[in-house]
Amino acid sequence: MQTSSRESIEFYVRRGFWGEESLESLFRRTVAIHPGRLALVDPPDRESFSDLPPRQLTYSDLFSAVRDVSARLLAAGLKKDQVVVTQLPNTVETVVLYLAVARIGALLCPMSVDQSTASLAEVSLQLEPVMYVGCRYRHRDLLKQARTWLPESCQFASFSPSAVGDILNLSLESPATPEEIRHLGTIMDSMPVSPNEVFTLTWKRHTDRHPAIPRTHNQWFALASFVYEGAGLRNGDSLLCSFSLSEVSGIGAFLYNWLMAGARLVLNQTGEPEVLKKQLEQNRITCAGVPPAQLVAVQELLDSMGKPCSLRTVISGFSSMDTGIAQKIASSGKVAVLNCYSTSEGASLMATPADRCDQWEEHLFPRFDEQVDGWNSRMSRMVRTRLVAGDAQEITEPGTPGELFVKGPSLFDRYYPSEPEGESEEPCYKDGYQGTGDLFVIDEQNPRFYRFVGRVEEPS
């Protein structure tokens, strides 16, 4: 499914912001270059929330797993552009499934393992999924619960080797048959996936209309490239992802960047401080993505270490961040803390090292508009911003709050499903700028930057 217009594709390709690579082609290239390199590592406490033990895969192992899972999904009847709802924790199988769905060209709708049943029922009504992939999480049988809100026509699947009955067994211990693999090759040759096709349907909460946001591979690549540059990622890095892979933060900051760096991706689900510290030390993590609440554990580890560590960058934010703790991390371990702002729609801001200055502080985000020049980052060449007051007037003076509007190649095109014919599908203010629903002010001390102040109040 393609949502971007031919004009926008040509514009962003001409500017060098979009390319010709999908997640599948990136994956194949990375495997070819680093087949024996360790690719994926499960949380060490996996057995505390899952019925499967922790495992790890090399890139060659991962390629075989993705091949087998995608072949079995096709054999079960999954087709391009059909919706697959997933409700899985941060484990090796989750990444395998994402890569398999991307290979087929189906539409991935990842949901949190803690999502309410009411929200899941709305997903079913709006998106009409043909497949649901779930698991046992802690003491909950998500597959059993899903039967209460999914249509009877939906196919159920699980990575558990004990899956029986009408549940499709995707266990990594059960390889696909030669016939299934040959069928996969035939389908891939006849229906290649374009980078301008939709990969994910990110669920839009707190709204009665247009719950899902389609994002193409090129839109994800654009967002990932901002983080790649800001975090200073390098070939062979060891990455720790404590962001949920069901959220924009997990996919945008890690899924694509992990492959672009040929990195080791170490997964964390529970956020337990001792587990987090153990992973940082034992896996020689160079870049860690942690929610703001977990920054304290990172700081404590750095304070307790009597020797320099491998950690170079901590990615956090995506919600309110304690900048005091961020500053302590930066000073105690000479670690760069990247405070990110993003939305489900693909709006993103962060002050990369190239765009920081003497007056910059962790809570400030760059102001990319025509009145401010001198920026040097990749993001500054690709993103434009505006602050707009309630009367639709643009704000250009410090201290006055307004809604942040953003334009750039990481933003989605329209909601899914589409609006009825005759109604506007453009989520724009004007000139292609999209509203974020978040209030910022131009900082009084440093007007080159914005400061987040809260959410726009919803009309009663």
matplotlib code that plots the C-alpha trace (Angstrom):
import matplotlib.pyplot as plt

x = [0.0, 1.4, 0.2, 2.7, 1.9, 4.2, 5.1, 6.2, 8.2, 10.0, 10.7, 12.2, 14.2, 15.5, 16.6, 18.4, 16.0, 14.5, 16.2, 15.6, 16.1, 13.4, 13.8, 14.1, 16.9, 18.7, 18.4, 19.7, 22.7, 23.6, 23.4, 25.7, 28.3, 28.2, 26.8, 28.7, 28.3, 26.0, 22.7, 20.1, 20.2, 17.1, 16.5, 18.3, 15.1, 12.9, 11.7, 10.1, 7.6, 7.6, 7.3, 10.4, 14.1, 16.4, 18.2, 20.6, 21.0, 23.8, 22.9, 23.1, 20.8, 18.4, 18.2, 17.2, 14.6, 13.1, 13.0, 11.2, 8.7, 7.8, 7.4, 5.0, 3.1, 2.6, 1.6, -1.0, -2.5, -1.1, -0.9, 0.6, -1.3, -3.2, -3.2, -1.3, -1.8, 1.0, 1.0, 4.5, 7.2, 10.7, 12.1, 14.1, 10.9, 9.3, 12.2, 12.0, 8.3, 8.7, 11.3, 9.1, 6.1, 8.3, 9.5, 5.9, 4.7, 1.9, 0.9, 2.2, 0.1, 2.1, 0.2, 1.6, 1.3, -0.4, -3.0, -6.6, -9.2, -11.3, -8.5, -7.9, -11.6, -11.4, -8.4, -10.4, -13.3, -11.2, -8.4, -10.1, -6.9, -6.5, -3.9, -3.0, 0.3, 0.3, 1.9, 1.7, 2.9, 3.5, 0.3, -1.9, -2.8, -3.0, -4.1, -7.0, -8.0, -7.7, -10.5, -12.9, -12.2, -11.1, -13.4, -13.8, -12.2, -8.9, -5.9, -4.1, -0.4, 2.2, 5.9, 5.3, 6.3, 3.3, 0.8, -1.9, -5.3, -6.1, -3.1, -0.4, 2.9, 5.7, 8.2, 11.8, 12.4, 10.2, 11.7, 9.6, 9.3, 11.2, 7.9, 7.0, 10.5, 10.2, 6.8, 8.3, 11.0, 8.3, 6.3, 9.3, 10.4, 6.9, 5.9, 9.0, 8.3, 9.0, 10.5, 7.5, 5.1, 3.5, 5.2, 3.5, 0.1, 0.9, -2.2, -3.4, -4.8, -7.2, -9.2, -12.5, -11.4, -8.5, -6.8, -4.0, -1.0, 0.6, 4.4, 6.4, 10.0, 11.3, 9.5, 11.0, 14.5, 14.3, 13.4, 16.1, 18.7, 18.2, 18.9, 21.8, 23.6, 22.7, 23.8, 27.0, 26.4, 29.2, 29.7, 29.6, 28.1, 26.3, 22.8, 20.5, 16.8, 14.6, 12.0, 9.0, 9.2, 5.5, 6.1, 7.5, 10.5, 11.6, 11.1, 12.3, 15.4, 16.5, 15.0, 16.4, 19.6, 20.5, 20.8, 22.4, 25.2, 25.5, 25.1, 24.2, 20.7, 20.3, 16.6, 15.2, 11.5, 11.0, 13.3, 14.4, 17.4, 19.6, 18.9, 19.6, 22.9, 23.9, 23.1, 25.1, 28.1, 28.1, 27.2, 29.6, 26.7, 27.8, 24.4, 21.4, 17.8, 16.0, 12.7, 13.2, 12.3, 15.2, 17.9, 18.5, 19.7, 22.1, 23.4, 23.9, 25.9, 28.2, 28.7, 29.6, 32.1, 35.7, 36.9, 35.8, 32.9, 32.0, 28.8, 29.0, 25.3, 22.0, 18.8, 15.9, 13.0, 9.9, 8.2, 9.2, 12.9, 14.6, 17.3, 19.1, 19.8, 20.7, 23.4, 24.7, 25.1, 26.8, 29.3, 29.9, 30.6, 31.4, 28.3, 26.2, 22.5, 20.2, 16.9, 14.4, 11.0, 8.7, 5.1, 3.3, 2.9, 6.7, 7.4, 10.8, 13.2, 16.6, 19.6, 22.5, 26.1, 26.4, 23.6, 24.4, 26.0, 27.4, 24.0, 22.3, 20.7, 19.1, 15.6, 15.9, 15.0, 16.2, 14.1, 14.3, 12.6, 13.5, 14.4, 17.2, 20.2, 23.6, 22.4, 24.7, 22.9, 21.1, 17.9, 18.2, 18.4, 15.3, 12.9, 11.1, 9.1, 6.6, 4.8, 1.2, -1.1, -4.7, -5.7, -3.6, -1.0, 2.7, 4.7, 8.1, 8.8, 10.1, 7.9, 4.5, 3.2, 2.0, 1.3, 4.4, 3.9, 6.4, 7.2, 9.6, 10.3, 9.6, 6.0, 3.1, 0.8, -2.7, -4.6, -5.8, -8.5, -9.0, -11.7, -15.0, -14.8, -15.2, -13.7, -10.2, -7.5, -4.7, -3.4, -2.0, -2.0, -0.8, 2.1, 2.5, 3.0, 1.4, 0.2, 1.7, -0.8, 2.1, 2.8, 6.3, 7.7, 10.7, 13.2, 13.7, 17.4, 18.3, 15.7, 17.4, 15.7, 12.2, 11.1, 8.3, 5.6, 2.6, -0.2, -2.7, -6.0, -8.7, -12.0, -14.7]
y = [0.0, 3.4, 6.6, 9.1, 11.0, 10.7, 14.4, 14.1, 10.9, 12.6, 15.7, 13.8, 11.5, 14.5, 16.1, 13.0, 12.5, 9.3, 6.4, 3.0, 0.7, -1.0, -2.7, -6.0, -4.9, -3.3, -6.6, -8.7, -6.4, -6.4, -10.2, -10.5, -8.2, -9.6, -13.2, -14.4, -11.3, -11.5, -9.7, -10.2, -10.8, -11.6, -10.0, -12.2, -12.1, -13.3, -16.3, -14.0, -12.8, -15.4, -19.2, -19.3, -19.1, -16.3, -16.8, -15.0, -15.1, -14.2, -12.4, -15.8, -17.4, -14.4, -14.7, -18.3, -17.5, -14.7, -16.8, -19.7, -17.4, -15.4, -18.7, -20.0, -16.8, -17.0, -20.6, -19.7, -17.3, -13.9, -11.5, -8.1, -5.1, -7.3, -6.1, -8.1, -7.1, -8.1, -8.0, -9.1, -8.0, -7.1, -10.4, -12.0, -13.4, -9.9, -8.6, -11.8, -11.2, -7.6, -8.5, -11.3, -9.0, -6.4, -9.1, -10.0, -6.4, -6.9, -4.0, -4.4, -3.0, -3.4, -3.1, -2.9, -6.0, -3.7, -2.3, -2.2, -4.5, -1.5, -0.1, -3.5, -3.9, -0.5, -1.8, -4.8, -2.6, 0.0, -2.1, -5.5, -7.6, -10.9, -12.2, -11.7, -12.8, -13.0, -14.9, -15.6, -12.5, -12.8, -14.5, -13.4, -15.4, -12.7, -15.1, -16.2, -12.6, -11.6, -14.0, -11.7, -8.7, -10.1, -11.3, -15.1, -14.9, -13.7, -16.2, -16.6, -17.3, -17.8, -18.5, -21.0, -24.6, -25.8, -23.9, -26.3, -26.4, -23.5, -21.4, -21.1, -22.3, -19.9, -21.4, -20.8, -24.5, -25.5, -24.7, -24.1, -26.9, -26.7, -26.2, -23.2, -21.7, -22.1, -20.4, -17.5, -17.0, -16.9, -14.3, -12.1, -12.2, -11.4, -8.7, -6.9, -4.4, -0.7, 1.6, 3.9, 1.2, 1.3, -0.9, 0.0, 1.1, 2.9, 3.1, 6.7, 6.9, 9.4, 10.1, 8.9, 9.1, 7.9, 5.7, 4.4, 6.2, 4.5, 4.9, 3.9, 2.5, 5.8, 7.7, 5.4, 5.7, 9.5, 9.4, 6.8, 8.8, 11.7, 9.4, 7.7, 11.0, 12.4, 9.3, 9.0, 5.4, 3.3, 0.0, -2.8, -0.9, -2.7, -1.2, -1.6, -1.0, -0.6, 1.3, -0.9, -2.2, -1.6, 2.2, 4.8, 5.2, 1.5, 1.3, 4.7, 4.8, 1.2, -1.2, 0.5, 1.9, -1.5, -2.8, 0.3, -0.1, -3.8, -3.7, -6.1, -5.3, -6.2, -6.1, -5.2, -5.6, -5.1, -2.1, -3.7, -1.6, -4.6, -6.2, -3.0, -2.6, -6.2, -5.7, -2.5, -4.1, -7.6, -6.6, -3.6, -1.3, 1.7, 3.3, 2.7, 3.8, 4.0, 5.7, 8.7, 6.6, 4.3, 7.1, 6.8, 3.2, 4.3, 7.1, 4.7, 2.3, 5.0, 6.4, 2.9, 2.0, 2.7, 2.5, 4.0, 2.2, 1.6, 3.6, 6.7, 7.7, 7.5, 8.1, 9.2, 11.6, 10.8, 12.2, 14.4, 13.8, 14.8, 17.0, 17.1, 13.4, 13.7, 16.3, 14.0, 11.2, 13.4, 14.7, 11.4, 9.1, 11.5, 10.1, 12.2, 12.2, 12.7, 14.1, 13.3, 14.6, 12.7, 11.9, 9.0, 11.0, 11.2, 14.7, 14.7, 17.1, 16.7, 18.8, 16.8, 17.7, 19.5, 22.0, 22.6, 25.8, 27.2, 28.2, 24.9, 22.8, 19.3, 20.6, 22.7, 21.6, 23.3, 25.8, 25.0, 27.9, 30.6, 33.1, 31.0, 29.9, 28.4, 24.8, 21.9, 18.6, 16.4, 17.1, 20.8, 20.2, 18.0, 19.5, 22.8, 24.0, 26.7, 27.8, 28.7, 30.5, 29.6, 32.4, 30.7, 33.4, 32.3, 33.0, 34.6, 36.1, 34.3, 33.3, 33.0, 29.4, 27.9, 24.6, 23.1, 22.4, 20.4, 19.6, 17.0, 13.5, 11.5, 12.6, 10.4, 11.3, 10.5, 8.5, 4.9, 4.1, 7.1, 9.6, 9.3, 10.6, 14.3, 15.0, 16.3, 13.8, 16.4, 16.5, 20.0, 23.6, 25.0, 24.5, 20.9, 21.6, 19.1, 20.0, 18.0, 18.8, 19.9, 23.4, 24.9, 28.4, 30.1, 30.1, 33.5, 32.9, 31.3, 32.1, 29.6, 26.9, 25.8, 24.7, 22.1, 23.4, 21.0, 19.7, 21.7, 21.7, 19.6, 21.5, 20.4]
z = [0.0, -1.0, 0.6, -0.6, -3.8, -6.8, -6.4, -2.8, -3.6, -6.5, -4.3, -1.4, -3.6, -5.6, -2.4, -1.2, 1.8, 0.5, -1.2, -2.9, 0.1, 2.2, 5.5, 3.7, 1.3, 4.2, 6.2, 3.3, 2.8, 6.5, 6.6, 3.5, 5.1, 8.7, 8.6, 11.7, 13.8, 16.8, 15.9, 18.6, 22.3, 24.5, 27.9, 30.5, 32.7, 29.8, 31.8, 34.3, 31.8, 29.0, 28.7, 26.6, 27.7, 26.5, 23.2, 20.9, 17.1, 14.7, 11.5, 9.6, 12.2, 12.0, 8.2, 8.5, 11.1, 9.1, 6.0, 7.8, 9.6, 6.4, 4.5, 7.1, 7.1, 3.4, 3.5, 6.1, 3.6, 4.6, 1.6, 0.9, 2.3, 4.8, 8.5, 11.1, 14.7, 17.1, 20.8, 21.9, 24.4, 23.5, 22.5, 19.6, 18.1, 17.9, 15.7, 13.6, 13.0, 12.1, 9.5, 8.1, 7.8, 6.1, 3.6, 2.6, 2.5, 5.0, 7.3, 10.8, 13.6, 16.8, 20.1, 23.6, 25.8, 28.4, 25.9, 27.2, 25.8, 24.8, 22.6, 21.1, 20.2, 18.4, 16.4, 15.3, 14.2, 12.3, 10.8, 10.1, 10.8, 9.1, 11.6, 15.3, 16.8, 20.6, 23.5, 27.2, 29.0, 32.8, 34.0, 31.0, 28.0, 25.3, 22.6, 24.7, 25.5, 21.8, 20.9, 22.8, 20.5, 17.2, 14.4, 14.0, 10.6, 12.1, 12.1, 15.4, 15.6, 18.3, 18.6, 21.4, 20.5, 22.4, 20.1, 19.1, 17.4, 15.2, 16.3, 13.6, 15.1, 14.2, 16.6, 15.7, 16.4, 13.5, 10.1, 7.1, 4.5, 1.2, -0.6, 1.6, 1.0, -2.7, -2.6, -0.6, -3.3, -6.0, -4.2, -3.4, -7.0, -8.4, -5.8, -4.4, -1.6, -2.5, 0.1, -0.5, 0.6, 4.1, 6.7, 10.0, 11.2, 14.5, 16.7, 17.3, 20.9, 22.4, 19.2, 17.9, 14.2, 12.2, 14.8, 12.7, 11.2, 8.2, 7.9, 4.9, 5.0, 3.6, 6.3, 9.0, 7.4, 7.6, 11.3, 12.0, 10.2, 12.7, 15.6, 13.8, 13.4, 16.8, 18.6, 16.6, 15.8, 14.3, 12.5, 15.0, 17.9, 20.7, 21.2, 24.2, 23.5, 26.5, 24.5, 23.6, 20.0, 19.8, 20.0, 17.6, 20.0, 19.6, 15.9, 14.9, 17.2, 16.9, 14.3, 11.2, 12.9, 14.3, 10.7, 9.3, 11.8, 11.5, 15.3, 18.1, 19.4, 23.1, 24.2, 27.6, 28.5, 32.3, 32.9, 36.2, 37.4, 38.1, 34.8, 33.0, 34.8, 34.0, 30.3, 30.1, 31.6, 30.1, 26.5, 26.4, 25.3, 23.3, 22.9, 25.2, 24.6, 27.9, 29.0, 31.4, 34.4, 33.8, 33.6, 37.4, 36.9, 34.2, 36.4, 39.4, 37.2, 35.9, 39.4, 40.7, 38.0, 38.8, 35.2, 31.9, 30.3, 26.6, 26.8, 24.6, 24.1, 26.0, 24.0, 26.1, 26.1, 24.0, 27.1, 30.0, 31.0, 34.2, 32.8, 36.1, 35.9, 32.3, 33.2, 35.9, 33.4, 31.0, 33.6, 35.5, 32.6, 29.7, 28.0, 25.6, 26.4, 23.4, 24.5, 21.7, 21.0, 18.6, 17.8, 16.3, 13.1, 12.6, 13.9, 15.6, 17.2, 18.9, 19.4, 17.9, 18.8, 15.5, 16.5, 20.1, 21.4, 24.6, 25.9, 25.0, 27.8, 27.6, 27.7, 24.6, 21.0, 17.8, 16.0, 12.4, 10.6, 8.1, 10.8, 12.3, 10.3, 11.1, 11.7, 10.6, 11.3, 8.8, 10.6, 10.1, 6.3, 6.3, 8.9, 9.1, 12.1, 13.1, 16.3, 15.7, 18.2, 18.7, 16.2, 13.5, 13.7, 13.6, 16.8, 16.2, 19.7, 22.8, 25.7, 23.9, 23.8, 20.6, 18.9, 17.2, 13.5, 11.6, 7.9, 6.7, 5.1, 8.3, 8.6, 7.5, 4.6, 5.8, 8.4, 7.9, 7.0, 4.7, 5.3, 3.3, -0.2, -0.4, 3.1, 3.6, 4.3, 4.8, 8.4, 7.7, 8.9, 5.6, 3.2, 4.3, 8.0, 10.4, 13.9, 16.8, 19.5, 21.7, 23.1, 22.9, 23.4, 21.8, 24.7, 26.3, 27.0, 23.7, 21.0, 18.6, 20.5, 21.6, 25.1, 25.6, 27.9, 27.6, 25.5, 23.6, 25.5, 23.7, 23.1, 25.5]

ax = plt.figure().add_subplot(projection="3d")
ax.plot(x, y, z, "-o")
ax.set_aspect("equal")
plt.show()
